[in-house]
Each structure stands twice: as structure tokens, then as C-alpha cells.
Amino acid sequence: MKKIFTVLLMATLCIQANSQKLGLILKGSSTGIGGEIGYRINPKVLVRTGLDQFKYNLKTNFEDGGTNFDLDGTIQAGTIGIVADYQLTKKIYATGGLMLNNFNTDFKGSLLNDIEFGDIIIKKENVGQINWKVKPKSTIAPYLGIGIGNLLNLNKKLNFGFEVGAMLQGPPSFEIIGDGFFSANSSPEFDQAGKLNTTFSSFQFYPVIRLNLAYALKTF
């Protein structure tokens, strides 16, 4: 009996010793491009922590009724988080964790030409600017998803994964800042930001689509 117990104990230790992996995971997703450090605790559980980022600058102008309008803005997304994957089958896993959500949108608008009211001419410099800002209500976002693959598995040094999920970031928060002729847009009396918050209050999830490339650095 003692010999059987010793054999089983040694087998368990050998399995455990060869079931852990540390690796680097490169990812591209709807929240940006980045990387993670992954640690596979056992064949079923993988813990990942990392960050990603995306930034897009938009500068354009358009004409409406003889008035030229300049629009200059930035769309930024990104996360810093920690998640745990649980292998449901050989090729399918569930994942969940917490994210620090860095989504932020900031646009500024101004006129490119003077405004004429009959004989009255108002210089474009005196018209003012308007600024729209959008960010999530909460920067801490729970994340749930499901993926295809088996990252940092025990059989391969390099493997791929595809993942879809969503962050619960809460409703978006709009802020409008205007001066000059645009000051009415930011006035509490008109409350345009509040109306936008109400209109988009049901948009509480940020969709995540992600491609992962994992490379095992060390096996324990």
C-alpha cells in the first residue's frame, strides 16, 4: 500500500511539474494592439495580464449652407487588465476578469469662414468653438468572453486563439463645452449632453473581438 501511494504521489508531482507554462501573448483586438504575460497553472486554467491601446486622429471639414466647418478629434481605446481562461474542451475556453477601460473620444469644431448677416460680418475668430467629449461612466469594467484555441498548452510552443466577448462599461457619459455662438450648446438650460446621455443609456457594453498569438517562454 505504501509503495502504491508513493508511486501515485510521484506521478502527481511529475504531471504538475510539466503542466505549467509561462509565455508571451501578442494580441490585436477592438480595444487595440498590445501584449500579455500568460501563466498556465494547469491544463485547465490560464491566467493573463497585460495591456493594449488604439488611437485614431481625425481631421476633416465639411460645408453646410455656405458655412465651412472644421472638425478635429481623437478616438482612443485601450485596456489594462487581468483575466483567467478556463478550458471547457480541448479547443474552446471561457474567459473573464477585470479591465481598466481607457476609451475616450474628444472632438473640437470651429468655423473656417466668417458669418454674414446682411451687412454684418462676424469674424470666424469671434464665433467660438464647440467641444464634444465621450467616455464610459465607469473606467473599471468586468469582462466575459469565449474563445477558440488553447493558449500556452502543454503540446505546442506556438499557438493561436480567437476570442469574442464584452466589457460592461456602463452607459456613455457625454460632455459638451461651447463658447461664443456655441455657448447655448453647453447651457444647462438646453441640457444637450443630458439628452444624449438619455438617448444612449442602453449602450452599456463594449464589444471585444480579439486575435491572440501565444509563445511559450518556459515550462515548469
VMD Tcl script that draws the C-alpha trace (Angstrom):
set ca {
  {0.00 0.00 0.00}
  {2.84 2.34 0.91}
  {4.53 1.65 -2.43}
  {1.31 2.35 -4.36}
  {0.86 5.66 -2.52}
  {4.48 6.62 -3.25}
  {4.05 5.85 -6.97}
  {0.83 7.86 -7.17}
  {2.44 10.80 -5.36}
  {5.46 10.80 -7.67}
  {3.20 10.60 -10.74}
  {1.15 13.54 -9.49}
  {4.25 15.63 -8.91}
  {5.59 14.79 -12.36}
  {2.32 15.76 -14.01}
  {2.17 19.00 -12.02}
  {5.80 19.81 -12.79}
  {5.17 19.54 -16.51}
  {1.77 21.23 -16.62}
  {2.79 24.85 -16.01}
  {3.91 27.29 -18.66}
  {4.96 30.93 -18.76}
  {4.58 32.74 -22.05}
  {4.13 35.92 -24.04}
  {0.82 36.60 -25.81}
  {0.55 39.18 -28.59}
  {-2.97 40.41 -29.28}
  {-4.90 42.57 -31.71}
  {-8.48 43.47 -30.89}
  {-11.25 46.04 -30.96}
  {-9.62 47.63 -27.91}
  {-6.21 47.97 -29.56}
  {-2.89 46.23 -30.13}
  {-0.80 45.01 -27.22}
  {0.58 42.10 -25.29}
  {0.10 39.93 -22.23}
  {2.10 37.73 -19.91}
  {0.37 34.37 -19.54}
  {0.85 31.72 -16.87}
  {-0.78 28.33 -17.32}
  {-1.37 26.94 -13.85}
  {-2.62 23.57 -15.10}
  {-4.16 22.14 -18.29}
  {-7.48 23.79 -17.46}
  {-6.54 27.26 -16.15}
  {-4.53 30.08 -17.73}
  {-4.05 33.50 -16.09}
  {-3.22 36.51 -18.31}
  {-2.37 40.11 -17.55}
  {-1.45 42.85 -19.99}
  {-2.49 45.94 -21.90}
  {-3.48 47.18 -25.35}
  {-4.09 50.55 -26.97}
  {-5.62 52.14 -30.05}
  {-5.64 55.80 -31.09}
  {-7.04 57.41 -34.21}
  {-6.78 61.10 -35.07}
  {-9.46 62.50 -37.35}
  {-9.25 65.90 -39.02}
  {-11.82 66.86 -41.62}
  {-14.06 69.70 -42.75}
  {-17.44 69.97 -44.40}
  {-19.74 72.64 -45.85}
  {-23.35 73.29 -44.90}
  {-25.30 76.18 -46.42}
  {-22.19 78.11 -47.37}
  {-20.59 77.67 -43.95}
  {-17.36 75.70 -43.72}
  {-16.91 73.73 -40.53}
  {-13.62 72.23 -39.27}
  {-13.68 69.07 -37.15}
  {-10.61 67.87 -35.27}
  {-10.77 64.90 -32.93}
  {-9.28 61.82 -31.35}
  {-10.78 58.38 -30.78}
  {-8.87 56.41 -28.17}
  {-9.41 52.91 -26.82}
  {-7.36 50.58 -24.67}
  {-7.36 48.36 -21.63}
  {-5.16 47.24 -18.75}
  {-6.46 44.08 -17.18}
  {-6.20 40.62 -15.73}
  {-8.27 37.65 -16.91}
  {-8.44 33.92 -16.31}
  {-9.20 31.34 -19.03}
  {-10.88 28.04 -18.26}
  {-10.54 25.32 -20.87}
  {-14.04 23.89 -21.45}
  {-12.91 21.48 -24.15}
  {-9.67 20.84 -25.99}
  {-10.24 23.83 -28.29}
  {-12.84 26.03 -26.52}
  {-12.31 28.17 -23.43}
  {-14.29 30.63 -21.31}
  {-12.60 33.76 -20.04}
  {-13.38 36.52 -17.56}
  {-11.75 39.22 -15.48}
  {-11.48 42.95 -14.82}
  {-10.37 45.70 -17.20}
  {-9.30 49.29 -16.75}
  {-11.11 50.80 -19.72}
  {-9.34 53.75 -21.37}
  {-11.98 54.54 -24.02}
  {-12.20 58.27 -24.70}
  {-13.46 60.39 -27.59}
  {-12.70 64.10 -27.91}
  {-13.80 66.29 -30.86}
  {-13.49 70.04 -31.40}
  {-15.37 72.02 -34.01}
  {-14.85 75.53 -35.32}
  {-15.79 77.65 -38.36}
  {-13.39 78.16 -41.26}
  {-15.11 81.24 -42.67}
  {-16.74 84.43 -41.44}
  {-20.51 84.64 -40.89}
  {-22.53 87.26 -42.75}
  {-25.92 88.58 -41.61}
  {-26.79 91.16 -44.26}
  {-24.28 93.98 -43.79}
  {-22.98 92.50 -40.54}
  {-19.88 90.35 -40.73}
  {-18.74 88.29 -37.75}
  {-15.15 87.16 -37.92}
  {-14.64 83.42 -37.54}
  {-12.26 84.05 -34.61}
  {-15.17 85.62 -32.69}
  {-17.66 82.83 -33.36}
  {-16.14 80.43 -30.82}
  {-15.65 76.66 -30.63}
  {-17.58 73.61 -29.56}
  {-16.07 70.55 -27.91}
  {-17.70 67.11 -27.57}
  {-16.28 64.54 -25.14}
  {-17.46 60.96 -24.65}
  {-16.16 58.47 -22.10}
  {-17.59 55.48 -20.22}
  {-19.40 56.06 -16.96}
  {-17.01 53.67 -15.20}
  {-13.37 53.00 -16.05}
  {-13.43 49.63 -14.21}
  {-15.18 47.11 -16.44}
  {-15.93 43.41 -15.81}
  {-15.17 41.28 -18.88}
  {-16.62 37.96 -20.07}
  {-15.85 36.10 -23.27}
  {-15.45 32.81 -25.03}
  {-12.62 31.71 -27.28}
  {-11.39 29.10 -29.70}
  {-7.91 27.79 -29.03}
  {-5.72 26.53 -26.20}
  {-3.12 29.19 -25.46}
  {0.18 28.08 -23.89}
  {-0.94 24.46 -23.92}
  {1.38 21.63 -22.98}
  {1.87 20.30 -26.52}
  {2.96 23.32 -28.56}
  {5.35 26.20 -28.13}
  {3.43 28.50 -30.51}
  {-0.36 28.63 -30.84}
  {-3.23 30.89 -31.92}
  {-6.56 31.87 -30.41}
  {-9.71 33.73 -31.43}
  {-11.90 35.35 -28.78}
  {-15.17 37.28 -28.59}
  {-16.64 38.95 -25.53}
  {-17.86 42.18 -23.98}
  {-16.93 44.66 -21.28}
  {-19.64 46.03 -19.03}
  {-18.56 49.69 -19.03}
  {-21.89 51.29 -18.19}
  {-23.66 53.96 -20.29}
  {-21.53 56.56 -22.07}
  {-21.10 59.98 -20.48}
  {-21.32 62.97 -22.82}
  {-19.87 66.41 -22.14}
  {-20.36 69.45 -24.36}
  {-18.30 72.62 -23.93}
  {-19.05 75.65 -26.09}
  {-18.23 79.32 -26.12}
  {-19.25 82.30 -28.24}
  {-22.08 81.39 -30.61}
  {-21.85 77.78 -29.40}
  {-22.34 78.56 -25.71}
  {-26.03 77.58 -25.90}
  {-24.99 74.02 -26.74}
  {-23.38 73.62 -23.32}
  {-26.01 75.59 -21.41}
  {-27.74 73.67 -18.56}
  {-31.00 75.20 -19.76}
  {-30.87 73.21 -23.03}
  {-29.02 70.25 -21.47}
  {-27.93 68.73 -24.78}
  {-25.39 66.48 -23.02}
  {-28.11 65.15 -20.72}
  {-30.36 64.36 -23.67}
  {-27.52 62.44 -25.35}
  {-26.87 60.53 -22.11}
  {-30.54 59.52 -22.00}
  {-30.61 58.53 -25.69}
  {-27.54 56.30 -25.42}
  {-28.18 54.96 -21.89}
  {-28.80 51.43 -23.20}
  {-25.32 51.21 -24.79}
  {-23.60 49.70 -21.75}
  {-21.43 47.00 -23.34}
  {-18.22 47.41 -25.31}
  {-17.82 44.52 -27.80}
  {-14.43 42.80 -27.89}
  {-13.12 40.77 -30.82}
  {-9.58 39.52 -30.34}
  {-6.87 37.52 -32.08}
  {-4.13 36.04 -29.89}
  {-0.69 34.67 -30.72}
  {0.97 32.88 -27.79}
  {4.60 31.83 -27.46}
  {5.76 29.67 -24.54}
  {8.87 31.01 -22.84}
  {9.34 28.41 -20.11}
  {7.80 25.14 -18.96}
  {7.81 24.21 -15.27}
}
mol new
graphics top color blue
foreach p $ca { graphics top sphere $p radius 0.5 }
foreach p [lrange $ca 0 end-1] q [lrange $ca 1 end] { graphics top cylinder $p $q radius 0.2 }
display resetview
